[in-house]
Amino acid sequence: MAEFTLDLNDDQKQVRDWLHGFARDVIRPAASEWDEREETPWPIIQEAAKIGIYSLDFYAQQFFDPTGLGIPMTMEELFWGDAGIALSIVGTGLAAVGVLANGTEEQIGTWVPQMYGDADDVKVAAFCSSEPDAGSDVAAMRTRAVYDEAKDEWVLDGTKTWATNGGIANVHVVVAVVDPELGSKGHASFIVPPGTAGLSQGQKFKKHGIRASHTAEVVLEDVRIPGHCLLGGKDKLDHRLARAREKAASGGERLKNAAMATFEASRPAVGAMAVGTARAAYEVALDYAKTRSQFGRPIIDNQGVAFQLADMRTRIDAARLLVWRASWMATTGKPFTSAEGSMSKLYASETAKEVTAQAIQILGGNGYTREYPVERMHRDAAIYTIFEGTSEIQRLVLARTLSGMPIR
Ligand SMILES: Cc1cc2nc3c(=O)[nH]c(=O)nc-3n(C[C@H](O)[C@H](O)[C@H](O)COP(=O)(O)OP(=O)(O)OC[C@H]3O[C@@H](n4cnc5c(N)ncnc54)[C@H](O)[C@@H]3O)c2cc1C
């Protein structure tokens, strides 16, 4: 088991510097344009694919880095470049992880490559769980999956919302209800292959931030998919449902919620995205404070400004440490006894919102305009306290874990 260390090894430093170069030279200069266009930055995804940053191999390598620091380091550097473009590059990973976590080896081998395509023909994928009436309350999901035994097909019906890459994805991973009696234990994940009839894009959302990332509704009307598109396979599902029914009938001990454990492990990655955005805004503010003069001296000469920068940097470093700890715990299989994954996401996302707001303040009127990047960074930062579980939900998980009480 890898010991926890704050020293990146030589390989990690090399990858970090390579990612930073791409974020500095390709992502950051394009950020404003794609924010205004509010479109998926296909040419930038293609650039990333050409040099290997947009590929399953690269993410698998970072994911399996035994120190646990590969993914947070990757997220921080790319999101330092720009959050909207970076999400367009890493958004496919959410769907890929859904397949890696629940799929058979054959399903992984078949579908994950189709999610990425290749450098000449890049593709993206979408993970569709949220619904109009089931956001934080995942158990309220209504999209149904019914098995048609005669044809060995699953039939999906429902409306998904807020899906990153929804409708433009080559492969959609859809979570649906197979047994409504069992709440979230009655859910299963399905692959909807490219070009399947009945899947269409609903409304595309015009957003406050991360505007280069495509977010849309996904409508499923009598979507028929082959039986082998159920992730994990029918036998595994039947076995899992039978166990859940037994537990429910006996009123016995609750099944360990695997989904919660997965969330704890994936939330630090969102925390790392937030650290990237916060660090970017802090650097712009520090630079500006040293060069902007008022009353005959740089504004950083005022403690009121310098102390803000000191606090910003302290919070960013604290956020990174929480993220790295949680990522190391996830990789080395340490149990999240104090909801350390949620803690890292909560702290880092709130930090990004505050630090980007402080950066606008330090830039004064310029900070409030689109001539300077901190205005965009502040809009982007607002997403981190919402997706992958809102800050309130992180606090709920923490409060329940720490107290052992059913806090509501
Ligand atoms: C840009 C973007 C991209 C997204 N990408 C995806 C994606 O790819 N796939 C996907 O499936 N989903 C995605 N989501 C959905 C996201 O995960 C949900 O928006 C999020 O889980 C919150 O759900 P909601 O928006 O329905 O808010 P609600 O659940 O309605 O919450 C509204 C408010 O009530 C609070 N609240 C709710 N319940 C409680 C409670 N018990 N205690 C205290 N406060 C509570 C919340 O914290 C929040 O402040 C995305 C969302 C956005 C905005």
The ligand as a Gaussian input file, in Angstrom:
#p B3LYP/6-31G(d) Opt

LIG

0 1
 C      -24.018000      21.859000     -15.211000
 C      -24.565000      20.613000     -14.605000
 C      -24.084000      19.377000     -15.044000
 C      -24.618000      18.201000     -14.515000
 N      -24.192000      16.988000     -15.015000
 C      -24.876000      15.858000     -14.655000
 C      -24.621000      14.633000     -15.326000
 O      -23.764000      14.534000     -16.206000
 N      -25.370000      13.545000     -14.999000
 C      -26.339000      13.612000     -14.036000
 O      -26.990000      12.601000     -13.781000
 N      -26.589000      14.773000     -13.361000
 C      -25.887000      15.890000     -13.658000
 N      -26.151000      17.083000     -13.005000
 C      -27.203000      17.117000     -11.984000
 C      -26.698000      17.457000     -10.595000
 O      -26.039000      16.362000     -10.038000
 C      -27.929000      17.926000      -9.792000
 O      -28.239000      19.235000     -10.262000
 C      -27.664000      17.952000      -8.313000
 O      -27.576000      16.646000      -7.813000
 C      -28.780000      18.688000      -7.537000
 O      -30.051000      18.271000      -7.916000
 P      -31.154000      19.377000      -8.288000
 O      -30.555000      20.299000      -9.263000
 O      -32.396000      18.667000      -8.673000
 O      -31.393000      20.198000      -6.945000
 P      -32.388000      19.801000      -5.745000
 O      -32.118000      18.412000      -5.304000
 O      -33.775000      20.162000      -6.115000
 O      -31.882000      20.808000      -4.612000
 C      -32.278000      22.171000      -4.551000
 C      -31.716000      22.766000      -3.260000
 O      -32.288000      22.079000      -2.131000
 C      -31.246000      21.575000      -1.305000
 N      -31.652000      20.290000      -0.707000
 C      -32.241000      19.226000      -1.314000
 N      -32.435000      18.230000      -0.436000
 C      -31.939000      18.663000       0.746000
 C      -31.832000      18.082000       2.038000
 N      -32.262000      16.841000       2.291000
 N      -31.270000      18.825000       3.036000
 C      -30.824000      20.084000       2.792000
 N      -30.891000      20.683000       1.591000
 C      -31.436000      19.967000       0.575000
 C      -30.062000      21.384000      -2.256000
 O      -28.848000      21.361000      -1.531000
 C      -30.205000      22.604000      -3.135000
 O      -29.637000      23.718000      -2.517000
 C      -25.598000      18.261000     -13.500000
 C      -26.052000      19.510000     -13.041000
 C      -25.563000      20.669000     -13.599000
 C      -26.119000      21.997000     -13.128000

